[in-house]
C-alpha cells in the first residue's frame, strides 16, 4: 500500500455484523444502523461490510464473512484502518445484555495488516 493509500485509509472502516438465530432483536440491520451512527459521530466512512446471518458466535466455522475479513486483513488487501463490530456480550449489566461497538485498529507490519487494539 502506498503512502497516499495509507493516509486515505485512516478515516475508513469496515463493519462486521453477525446474528445468531436465538437473538433476533439484534438483527444485522439494527447492528449496522448502530455502527453507522457510531462511525458518523467519529468521522469514519464505512467502505466495506461483512455480514454473517444466523451464525453462532461460539466458533468461526460457517462464518464465511468473518473468515473473508480475516483473509483480507492478513493479505493486506484492505483500504481501511479500522473494523467496527457490534458486540452483544453474554454478560449483563443490571440484568440487561451489554451492547457496545468495538473499534479494532489495524497496524501494518512488514507489508501485512494485523489487529492492533480495540477501543469502545
N, CA, C and O atoms as a GROMACS GRO file, in nm:
protein
  480
    1UNK      N    1   0.085  -0.116   0.000
    1UNK     CA    2   0.000   0.000   0.000
    1UNK      C    3   0.090   0.123   0.000
    1UNK      O    4   0.184   0.132   0.080
    2UNK      N    5   0.062   0.218  -0.089
    2UNK     CA    6   0.143   0.339  -0.098
    2UNK      C    7   0.111   0.433   0.019
    2UNK      O    8   0.013   0.414   0.090
    3UNK      N    9   0.197   0.534   0.036
    3UNK     CA   10   0.176   0.630   0.144
    3UNK      C   11   0.041   0.702   0.129
    3UNK      O   12  -0.030   0.722   0.227
    4UNK      N   13   0.007   0.741   0.005
    4UNK     CA   14  -0.122   0.808  -0.019
    4UNK      C   15  -0.239   0.717   0.018
    4UNK      O   16  -0.337   0.762   0.077
    5UNK      N   17  -0.227   0.589  -0.018
    5UNK     CA   18  -0.334   0.495   0.016
    5UNK      C   19  -0.346   0.477   0.166
    5UNK      O   20  -0.457   0.468   0.219
    6UNK      N   21  -0.231   0.473   0.238
    6UNK     CA   22  -0.233   0.460   0.384
    6UNK      C   23  -0.303   0.579   0.447
    6UNK      O   24  -0.388   0.564   0.535
    7UNK      N   25  -0.267   0.699   0.401
    7UNK     CA   26  -0.327   0.820   0.457
    7UNK      C   27  -0.476   0.826   0.429
    7UNK      O   28  -0.554   0.868   0.516
    8UNK      N   29  -0.517   0.785   0.309
    8UNK     CA   30  -0.660   0.790   0.277
    8UNK      C   31  -0.740   0.685   0.352
    8UNK      O   32  -0.861   0.699   0.368
    9UNK      N   33  -0.674   0.579   0.400
    9UNK     CA   34  -0.746   0.473   0.472
    9UNK      C   35  -0.767   0.508   0.620
    9UNK      O   36  -0.841   0.438   0.689
   10UNK      N   37  -0.703   0.614   0.670
   10UNK     CA   38  -0.709   0.645   0.812
   10UNK      C   39  -0.850   0.669   0.864
   10UNK      O   40  -0.880   0.635   0.978
   11UNK      N   41  -0.937   0.726   0.784
   11UNK     CA   42  -1.074   0.753   0.826
   11UNK      C   43  -1.173   0.656   0.765
   11UNK      O   44  -1.294   0.681   0.765
   12UNK      N   45  -1.124   0.545   0.714
   12UNK     CA   46  -1.211   0.443   0.654
   12UNK      C   47  -1.221   0.323   0.746
   12UNK      O   48  -1.126   0.288   0.816
   13UNK      N   49  -1.338   0.263   0.744
   13UNK     CA   50  -1.362   0.149   0.832
   13UNK      C   51  -1.439   0.040   0.759
   13UNK      O   52  -1.511   0.066   0.663
   14UNK      N   53  -1.422  -0.081   0.809
   14UNK     CA   54  -1.506  -0.194   0.768
   14UNK      C   55  -1.599  -0.223   0.885
   14UNK      O   56  -1.567  -0.191   1.000
   15UNK      N   57  -1.712  -0.282   0.856
   15UNK     CA   58  -1.808  -0.320   0.960
   15UNK      C   59  -1.832  -0.470   0.952
   15UNK      O   60  -1.847  -0.525   0.842
   16UNK      N   61  -1.836  -0.535   1.067
   16UNK     CA   62  -1.871  -0.677   1.072
   16UNK      C   63  -1.991  -0.694   1.163
   16UNK      O   64  -1.990  -0.648   1.278
   17UNK      N   65  -2.095  -0.759   1.111
   17UNK     CA   66  -2.214  -0.788   1.190
   17UNK      C   67  -2.247  -0.936   1.180
   17UNK      O   68  -2.219  -1.002   1.079
   18UNK      N   69  -2.307  -0.988   1.287
   18UNK     CA   70  -2.346  -1.128   1.291
   18UNK      C   71  -2.472  -1.140   1.374
   18UNK      O   72  -2.491  -1.068   1.472
   19UNK      N   73  -2.558  -1.229   1.333
   19UNK     CA   74  -2.679  -1.253   1.409
   19UNK      C   75  -2.698  -1.402   1.426
   19UNK      O   76  -2.699  -1.477   1.328
   20UNK      N   77  -2.713  -1.443   1.551
   20UNK     CA   78  -2.748  -1.583   1.575
   20UNK      C   79  -2.899  -1.593   1.585
   20UNK      O   80  -2.965  -1.496   1.622
   21UNK      N   81  -2.952  -1.707   1.554
   21UNK     CA   82  -3.097  -1.723   1.549
   21UNK      C   83  -3.164  -1.700   1.683
   21UNK      O   84  -3.282  -1.663   1.687
   22UNK      N   85  -3.093  -1.721   1.796
   22UNK     CA   86  -3.158  -1.705   1.925
   22UNK      C   87  -3.164  -1.560   1.974
   22UNK      O   88  -3.224  -1.533   2.077
   23UNK      N   89  -3.103  -1.466   1.902
   23UNK     CA   90  -3.105  -1.325   1.943
   23UNK      C   91  -3.160  -1.238   1.830
   23UNK      O   92  -3.090  -1.149   1.782
   24UNK      N   93  -3.280  -1.262   1.789
   24UNK     CA   94  -3.339  -1.195   1.674
   24UNK      C   95  -3.349  -1.044   1.690
   24UNK      O   96  -3.345  -0.972   1.590
   25UNK      N   97  -3.362  -0.992   1.815
   25UNK     CA   98  -3.377  -0.848   1.833
   25UNK      C   99  -3.250  -0.773   1.793
   25UNK      O  100  -3.255  -0.651   1.775
   26UNK      N  101  -3.139  -0.841   1.779
   26UNK     CA  102  -3.014  -0.777   1.738
   26UNK      C  103  -2.988  -0.808   1.590
   26UNK      O  104  -2.883  -0.861   1.556
   27UNK      N  105  -3.083  -0.776   1.504
   27UNK     CA  106  -3.070  -0.808   1.362
   27UNK      C  107  -2.948  -0.740   1.303
   27UNK      O  108  -2.900  -0.640   1.356
   28UNK      N  109  -2.897  -0.796   1.195
   28UNK     CA  110  -2.780  -0.734   1.130
   28UNK      C  111  -2.813  -0.594   1.082
   28UNK      O  112  -2.725  -0.508   1.081
   29UNK      N  113  -2.937  -0.569   1.044
   29UNK     CA  114  -2.978  -0.435   1.002
   29UNK      C  115  -2.970  -0.337   1.120
   29UNK      O  116  -2.920  -0.226   1.104
   30UNK      N  117  -3.020  -0.378   1.236
   30UNK     CA  118  -3.012  -0.293   1.355
   30UNK      C  119  -2.867  -0.269   1.397
   30UNK      O  120  -2.830  -0.159   1.436
   31UNK      N  121  -2.786  -0.374   1.388
   31UNK     CA  122  -2.644  -0.360   1.421
   31UNK      C  123  -2.576  -0.260   1.328
   31UNK      O  124  -2.499  -0.175   1.372
   32UNK      N  125  -2.605  -0.272   1.196
   32UNK     CA  126  -2.543  -0.180   1.100
   32UNK      C  127  -2.587  -0.036   1.125
   32UNK      O  128  -2.507   0.056   1.111
   33UNK      N  129  -2.713  -0.016   1.162
   33UNK     CA  130  -2.760   0.119   1.194
   33UNK      C  131  -2.679   0.177   1.309
   33UNK      O  132  -2.637   0.293   1.304
   34UNK      N  133  -2.657   0.098   1.414
   34UNK     CA  134  -2.580   0.144   1.529
   34UNK      C  135  -2.435   0.172   1.490
   34UNK      O  136  -2.376   0.270   1.534
   35UNK      N  137  -2.377   0.085   1.408
   35UNK     CA  138  -2.239   0.104   1.364
   35UNK      C  139  -2.227   0.229   1.276
   35UNK      O  140  -2.132   0.306   1.291
   36UNK      N  141  -2.323   0.249   1.187
   36UNK     CA  142  -2.319   0.369   1.100
   36UNK      C  143  -2.326   0.497   1.184
   36UNK      O  144  -2.254   0.593   1.156
   37UNK      N  145  -2.411   0.499   1.286
   37UNK     CA  146  -2.421   0.616   1.372
   37UNK      C  147  -2.291   0.638   1.448
   37UNK      O  148  -2.243   0.751   1.459
   38UNK      N  149  -2.233   0.531   1.501
   38UNK     CA  150  -2.105   0.537   1.570
   38UNK      C  151  -1.997   0.595   1.478
   38UNK      O  152  -1.923   0.685   1.516
   39UNK      N  153  -1.991   0.543   1.356
   39UNK     CA  154  -1.891   0.589   1.258
   39UNK      C  155  -1.911   0.736   1.223
   39UNK      O  156  -1.815   0.813   1.217
   40UNK      N  157  -2.035   0.774   1.201
   40UNK     CA  158  -2.066   0.912   1.164
   40UNK      C  159  -2.020   1.009   1.273
   40UNK      O  160  -1.959   1.112   1.243
   41UNK      N  161  -2.048   0.976   1.399
   41UNK     CA  162  -2.009   1.063   1.510
   41UNK      C  163  -1.858   1.075   1.524
   41UNK      O  164  -1.809   1.171   1.584
   42UNK      N  165  -1.783   0.979   1.470
   42UNK     CA  166  -1.638   0.981   1.482
   42UNK      C  167  -1.567   1.013   1.350
   42UNK      O  168  -1.445   1.002   1.341
   43UNK      N  169  -1.643   1.053   1.250
   43UNK     CA  170  -1.584   1.092   1.122
   43UNK      C  171  -1.525   0.977   1.043
   43UNK      O  172  -1.431   0.995   0.966
   44UNK      N  173  -1.582   0.858   1.060
   44UNK     CA  174  -1.535   0.739   0.987
   44UNK      C  175  -1.630   0.708   0.872
   44UNK      O  176  -1.752   0.720   0.885
   45UNK      N  177  -1.573   0.669   0.761
   45UNK     CA  178  -1.650   0.626   0.644
   45UNK      C  179  -1.646   0.474   0.635
   45UNK      O  180  -1.538   0.415   0.629
   46UNK      N  181  -1.761   0.410   0.633
   46UNK     CA  182  -1.766   0.264   0.619
   46UNK      C  183  -1.754   0.231   0.470
   46UNK      O  184  -1.840   0.267   0.390
   47UNK      N  185  -1.646   0.161   0.435
   47UNK     CA  186  -1.619   0.130   0.295
   47UNK      C  187  -1.636  -0.018   0.262
   47UNK      O  188  -1.634  -0.056   0.145
   48UNK      N  189  -1.653  -0.102   0.366
   48UNK     CA  190  -1.670  -0.245   0.343
   48UNK      C  191  -1.756  -0.302   0.455
   48UNK      O  192  -1.737  -0.269   0.572
   49UNK      N  193  -1.852  -0.387   0.418
   49UNK     CA  194  -1.938  -0.452   0.516
   49UNK      C  195  -1.925  -0.603   0.503
   49UNK      O  196  -1.927  -0.658   0.393
   50UNK      N  197  -1.912  -0.668   0.617
   50UNK     CA  198  -1.908  -0.814   0.624
   50UNK      C  199  -2.025  -0.856   0.713
   50UNK      O  200  -2.047  -0.796   0.818
   51UNK      N  201  -2.099  -0.958   0.672
   51UNK     CA  202  -2.218  -0.998   0.747
   51UNK      C  203  -2.236  -1.149   0.746
   51UNK      O  204  -2.230  -1.213   0.641
   52UNK      N  205  -2.259  -1.205   0.863
   52UNK     CA  206  -2.293  -1.347   0.878
   52UNK      C  207  -2.426  -1.354   0.951
   52UNK      O  208  -2.435  -1.313   1.067
   53UNK      N  209  -2.529  -1.404   0.886
   53UNK     CA  210  -2.662  -1.413   0.948
   53UNK      C  211  -2.692  -1.556   0.990
   53UNK      O  212  -2.656  -1.652   0.921
   54UNK      N  213  -2.758  -1.568   1.104
   54UNK     CA  214  -2.797  -1.700   1.155
   54UNK      C  215  -2.679  -1.787   1.193
   54UNK      O  216  -2.685  -1.909   1.180
   55UNK      N  217  -2.571  -1.723   1.241
   55UNK     CA  218  -2.449  -1.798   1.276
   55UNK      C  219  -2.418  -1.782   1.424
   55UNK      O  220  -2.428  -1.672   1.478
   56UNK      N  221  -2.381  -1.890   1.487
   56UNK     CA  222  -2.340  -1.888   1.626
   56UNK      C  223  -2.207  -1.814   1.640
   56UNK      O  224  -2.123  -1.818   1.550
   57UNK      N  225  -2.190  -1.747   1.753
   57UNK     CA  226  -2.064  -1.678   1.780
   57UNK      C  227  -1.964  -1.767   1.853
   57UNK      O  228  -1.857  -1.720   1.891
   58UNK      N  229  -1.998  -1.893   1.874
   58UNK     CA  230  -1.911  -1.981   1.951
   58UNK      C  231  -1.785  -2.024   1.878
   58UNK      O  232  -1.682  -2.051   1.940
   59UNK      N  233  -1.791  -2.029   1.744
   59UNK     CA  234  -1.671  -2.065   1.669
   59UNK      C  235  -1.678  -2.001   1.530
   59UNK      O  236  -1.779  -1.943   1.492
   60UNK      N  237  -1.569  -2.011   1.456
   60UNK     CA  238  -1.560  -1.945   1.325
   60UNK      C  239  -1.619  -2.030   1.212
   60UNK      O  240  -1.646  -1.978   1.104
   61UNK      N  241  -1.639  -2.157   1.236
   61UNK     CA  242  -1.691  -2.244   1.131
   61UNK      C  243  -1.828  -2.196   1.084
   61UNK      O  244  -1.917  -2.173   1.165
   62UNK      N  245  -1.842  -2.182   0.954
   62UNK     CA  246  -1.967  -2.137   0.894
   62UNK      C  247  -1.981  -1.986   0.889
   62UNK      O  248  -2.077  -1.935   0.832
   63UNK      N  249  -1.887  -1.914   0.947
   63UNK     CA  250  -1.891  -1.768   0.946
   63UNK      C  251  -1.802  -1.720   0.831
   63UNK      O  252  -1.692  -1.670   0.851
   64UNK      N  253  -1.855  -1.736   0.710
   64UNK     CA  254  -1.777  -1.711   0.589
   64UNK      C  255  -1.730  -1.566   0.576
   64UNK      O  256  -1.618  -1.541   0.531
   65UNK      N  257  -1.815  -1.471   0.615
   65UNK     CA  258  -1.776  -1.330   0.604
   65UNK      C  259  -1.666  -1.295   0.702
   65UNK      O  260  -1.575  -1.219   0.668
   66UNK      N  261  -1.672  -1.350   0.824
   66UNK     CA  262  -1.565  -1.327   0.920
   66UNK      C  263  -1.434  -1.385   0.868
   66UNK      O  264  -1.329  -1.321   0.876
   67UNK      N  265  -1.440  -1.507   0.815
   67UNK     CA  266  -1.320  -1.569   0.760
   67UNK      C  267  -1.264  -1.486   0.644
   67UNK      O  268  -1.142  -1.472   0.632
   68UNK      N  269  -1.352  -1.432   0.559
   68UNK     CA  270  -1.307  -1.349   0.447
   68UNK      C  271  -1.242  -1.221   0.497
   68UNK      O  272  -1.140  -1.178   0.444
   69UNK      N  273  -1.301  -1.159   0.599
   69UNK     CA  274  -1.244  -1.038   0.656
   69UNK      C  275  -1.104  -1.065   0.710
   69UNK      O  276  -1.012  -0.986   0.688
   70UNK      N  277  -1.087  -1.174   0.780
   70UNK     CA  278  -0.956  -1.211   0.834
   70UNK      C  279  -0.856  -1.233   0.721
   70UNK      O  280  -0.742  -1.186   0.728
   71UNK      N  281  -0.898  -1.303   0.615
   71UNK     CA  282  -0.809  -1.324   0.500
   71UNK      C  283  -0.770  -1.192   0.436
   71UNK      O  284  -0.653  -1.170   0.403
   72UNK      N  285  -0.869  -1.102   0.420
   72UNK     CA  286  -0.841  -0.970   0.360
   72UNK      C  287  -0.738  -0.894   0.443
   72UNK      O  288  -0.644  -0.837   0.388
   73UNK      N  289  -0.757  -0.892   0.574
   73UNK     CA  290  -0.664  -0.819   0.663
   73UNK      C  291  -0.526  -0.882   0.658
   73UNK      O  292  -0.426  -0.811   0.646
   74UNK      N  293  -0.519  -1.014   0.668
   74UNK     CA  294  -0.389  -1.082   0.666
   74UNK      C  295  -0.315  -1.060   0.535
   74UNK      O  296  -0.192  -1.052   0.534
   75UNK      N  297  -0.389  -1.051   0.426
   75UNK     CA  298  -0.327  -1.030   0.294
   75UNK      C  299  -0.292  -0.883   0.271
   75UNK      O  300  -0.223  -0.850   0.174
   76UNK      N  301  -0.339  -0.795   0.358
   76UNK     CA  302  -0.316  -0.653   0.339
   76UNK      C  303  -0.402  -0.596   0.227
   76UNK      O  304  -0.374  -0.488   0.175
   77UNK      N  305  -0.507  -0.669   0.192
   77UNK     CA  306  -0.594  -0.631   0.080
   77UNK      C  307  -0.713  -0.550   0.132
   77UNK      O  308  -0.828  -0.585   0.106
   78UNK      N  309  -0.684  -0.441   0.207
   78UNK     CA  310  -0.790  -0.360   0.265
   78UNK      C  311  -0.760  -0.212   0.241
   78UNK      O  312  -0.644  -0.171   0.231
   79UNK      N  313  -0.865  -0.132   0.231
   79UNK     CA  314  -0.850   0.012   0.216
   79UNK      C  315  -0.910   0.083   0.336
   79UNK      O  316  -0.966   0.192   0.323
   80UNK      N  317  -0.899   0.022   0.453
   80UNK     CA  318  -0.949   0.078   0.577
   80UNK      C  319  -0.849   0.050   0.688
   80UNK      O  320  -0.765  -0.040   0.677
   81UNK      N  321  -0.859   0.128   0.796
   81UNK     CA  322  -0.766   0.111   0.908
   81UNK      C  323  -0.836   0.068   1.036
   81UNK      O  324  -0.772   0.048   1.139
   82UNK      N  325  -0.967   0.054   1.030
   82UNK     CA  326  -1.047   0.022   1.148
   82UNK      C  327  -1.157  -0.077   1.111
   82UNK      O  328  -1.212  -0.072   1.002
   83UNK      N  329  -1.187  -0.167   1.204
   83UNK     CA  330  -1.301  -0.257   1.190
   83UNK      C  331  -1.396  -0.227   1.305
   83UNK      O  332  -1.355  -0.223   1.422
   84UNK      N  333  -1.522  -0.206   1.272
   84UNK     CA  334  -1.625  -0.180   1.373
   84UNK      C  335  -1.714  -0.303   1.387
   84UNK      O  336  -1.760  -0.358   1.287
   85UNK      N  337  -1.737  -0.345   1.510
   85UNK     CA  338  -1.816  -0.465   1.538
   85UNK      C  339  -1.919  -0.431   1.646
   85UNK      O  340  -1.884  -0.374   1.749
   86UNK      N  341  -2.045  -0.466   1.622
   86UNK     CA  342  -2.148  -0.451   1.723
   86UNK      C  343  -2.140  -0.572   1.814
   86UNK      O  344  -2.158  -0.685   1.770
   87UNK      N  345  -2.111  -0.547   1.941
   87UNK     CA  346  -2.089  -0.656   2.036
   87UNK      C  347  -2.206  -0.665   2.133
   87UNK      O  348  -2.236  -0.570   2.204
   88UNK      N  349  -2.271  -0.779   2.136
   88UNK     CA  350  -2.372  -0.808   2.236
   88UNK      C  351  -2.308  -0.912   2.327
   88UNK      O  352  -2.306  -1.032   2.297
   89UNK      N  353  -2.258  -0.865   2.438
   89UNK     CA  354  -2.184  -0.951   2.529
   89UNK      C  355  -2.278  -1.050   2.597
   89UNK      O  356  -2.396  -1.022   2.618
   90UNK      N  357  -2.224  -1.165   2.629
   90UNK     CA  358  -2.302  -1.265   2.702
   90UNK      C  359  -2.329  -1.223   2.846
   90UNK      O  360  -2.424  -1.272   2.907
   91UNK      N  361  -2.247  -1.133   2.900
   91UNK     CA  362  -2.266  -1.084   3.036
   91UNK      C  363  -2.377  -0.982   3.042
   91UNK      O  364  -2.425  -0.934   2.939
   92UNK      N  365  -2.417  -0.948   3.162
   92UNK     CA  366  -2.524  -0.849   3.176
   92UNK      C  367  -2.482  -0.739   3.273
   92UNK      O  368  -2.399  -0.760   3.361
   93UNK      N  369  -2.543  -0.624   3.255
   93UNK     CA  370  -2.531  -0.514   3.349
   93UNK      C  371  -2.673  -0.487   3.398
   93UNK      O  372  -2.760  -0.454   3.318
   94UNK      N  373  -2.696  -0.500   3.527
   94UNK     CA  374  -2.830  -0.481   3.586
   94UNK      C  375  -2.937  -0.563   3.514
   94UNK      O  376  -3.048  -0.516   3.494
   95UNK      N  377  -2.903  -0.685   3.477
   95UNK     CA  378  -2.999  -0.774   3.414
   95UNK      C  379  -3.017  -0.753   3.265
   95UNK      O  380  -3.094  -0.826   3.202
   96UNK      N  381  -2.949  -0.656   3.206
   96UNK     CA  382  -2.960  -0.628   3.062
   96UNK      C  383  -2.830  -0.669   2.993
   96UNK      O  384  -2.721  -0.652   3.048
   97UNK      N  385  -2.844  -0.723   2.872
   97UNK     CA  386  -2.725  -0.758   2.796
   97UNK      C  387  -2.648  -0.631   2.761
   97UNK      O  388  -2.708  -0.529   2.726
   98UNK      N  389  -2.515  -0.638   2.770
   98UNK     CA  390  -2.432  -0.524   2.733
   98UNK      C  391  -2.425  -0.515   2.582
   98UNK      O  392  -2.406  -0.615   2.513
   99UNK      N  393  -2.441  -0.393   2.531
   99UNK     CA  394  -2.431  -0.369   2.388
   99UNK      C  395  -2.331  -0.258   2.368
   99UNK      O  396  -2.338  -0.154   2.435
  100UNK      N  397  -2.236  -0.278   2.277
  100UNK     CA  398  -2.136  -0.176   2.251
  100UNK      C  399  -2.076  -0.197   2.114
  100UNK      O  400  -2.089  -0.303   2.053
  101UNK      N  401  -2.010  -0.094   2.067
  101UNK     CA  402  -1.938  -0.103   1.941
  101UNK      C  403  -1.791  -0.120   1.975
  101UNK      O  404  -1.734  -0.039   2.049
  102UNK      N  405  -1.728  -0.223   1.923
  102UNK     CA  406  -1.584  -0.242   1.938
  102UNK      C  407  -1.517  -0.179   1.817
  102UNK      O  408  -1.559  -0.199   1.703
  103UNK      N  409  -1.413  -0.102   1.842
  103UNK     CA  410  -1.336  -0.039   1.735
  103UNK      C  411  -1.198  -0.104   1.735
  103UNK      O  412  -1.119  -0.085   1.828
  104UNK      N  413  -1.170  -0.180   1.631
  104UNK     CA  414  -1.045  -0.254   1.620
  104UNK      C  415  -0.956  -0.182   1.521
  104UNK      O  416  -0.992  -0.164   1.405
  105UNK      N  417  -0.839  -0.140   1.567
  105UNK     CA  418  -0.745  -0.066   1.481
  105UNK      C  419  -0.648  -0.164   1.416
  105UNK      O  420  -0.605  -0.261   1.479
  106UNK      N  421  -0.615  -0.139   1.291
  106UNK     CA  422  -0.521  -0.223   1.219
  106UNK      C  423  -0.386  -0.155   1.213
  106UNK      O  424  -0.377  -0.032   1.209
  107UNK      N  425  -0.283  -0.234   1.213
  107UNK     CA  426  -0.146  -0.184   1.204
  107UNK      C  427  -0.076  -0.258   1.092
  107UNK      O  428  -0.092  -0.380   1.078
  108UNK      N  429   0.001  -0.186   1.013
  108UNK     CA  430   0.075  -0.252   0.906
  108UNK      C  431   0.214  -0.287   0.955
  108UNK      O  432   0.287  -0.201   1.005
  109UNK      N  433   0.250  -0.411   0.941
  109UNK     CA  434   0.381  -0.458   0.983
  109UNK      C  435   0.436  -0.552   0.878
  109UNK      O  436   0.374  -0.653   0.845
  110UNK      N  437   0.551  -0.518   0.824
  110UNK     CA  438   0.615  -0.599   0.721
  110UNK      C  439   0.522  -0.628   0.604
  110UNK      O  440   0.517  -0.739   0.552
  111UNK      N  441   0.448  -0.525   0.563
  111UNK     CA  442   0.362  -0.539   0.446
  111UNK      C  443   0.232  -0.611   0.470
  111UNK      O  444   0.154  -0.630   0.376
  112UNK      N  445   0.205  -0.652   0.593
  112UNK     CA  446   0.081  -0.721   0.624
  112UNK      C  447   0.007  -0.645   0.734
  112UNK      O  448   0.070  -0.581   0.819
  113UNK      N  449  -0.123  -0.651   0.731
  113UNK     CA  450  -0.202  -0.587   0.835
  113UNK      C  451  -0.225  -0.685   0.948
  113UNK      O  452  -0.234  -0.806   0.926
  114UNK      N  453  -0.233  -0.633   1.068
  114UNK     CA  454  -0.260  -0.716   1.185
  114UNK      C  455  -0.353  -0.640   1.278
  114UNK      O  456  -0.352  -0.517   1.280
  115UNK      N  457  -0.432  -0.712   1.356
  115UNK     CA  458  -0.516  -0.649   1.455
  115UNK      C  459  -0.426  -0.587   1.561
  115UNK      O  460  -0.339  -0.655   1.615
  116UNK      N  461  -0.447  -0.460   1.591
  116UNK     CA  462  -0.360  -0.390   1.682
  116UNK      C  463  -0.422  -0.376   1.820
  116UNK      O  464  -0.363  -0.420   1.919
  117UNK      N  465  -0.538  -0.316   1.829
  117UNK     CA  466  -0.603  -0.295   1.957
  117UNK      C  467  -0.749  -0.265   1.936
  117UNK      O  468  -0.794  -0.241   1.824
  118UNK      N  469  -0.822  -0.267   2.045
  118UNK     CA  470  -0.964  -0.233   2.033
  118UNK      C  471  -0.999  -0.126   2.136
  118UNK      O  472  -0.941  -0.120   2.245
  119UNK      N  473  -1.094  -0.044   2.100
  119UNK     CA  474  -1.148   0.055   2.192
  119UNK      C  475  -1.298   0.048   2.184
  119UNK      O  476  -1.354  -0.005   2.088
  120UNK      N  477  -1.362   0.102   2.283
  120UNK     CA  478  -1.508   0.101   2.284
  120UNK      C  479  -1.557   0.241   2.258
  120UNK      O  480  -1.678   0.264   2.254
   0.00000   0.00000   0.00000
